[in-house]
């Protein structure tokens, strides 16, 4: 599987918000796709699958870049009809970071 995040990294956003993903945020998107790749490639007959991210909606508060991985994994599960992986996503208020069990 191949991830093309260039529309949200390099080009002006369609909504003209000025928001673009950073290298770190793009890496978390790639990580989420990597987690779904094996199951997706086994289910989809095509040998080459390209996923292009055109837009990312950010929550107004509490955004954590690592939350992009489970978001892309959830999208892939829905898009390709994959079985859900046992992933626990929660926000640890003490360390102000996402706890992503099953994603590391």
GIRA-V746853 format. One record per helix or strand of 2 or more residues. SS is the DSSP state (H for helix, E for strand). FROM is the first residue (numbers start at 0). TO is the last residue. Records with the same first field share a line. If there is no record, write none. Layout:
BEGIN
SS: FROM-TO, FROM-TO
END
This chain:
BEGIN
E: 1-3, 49-51, 87-91, 96-100
H: 5-8, 22-42, 66-79
END
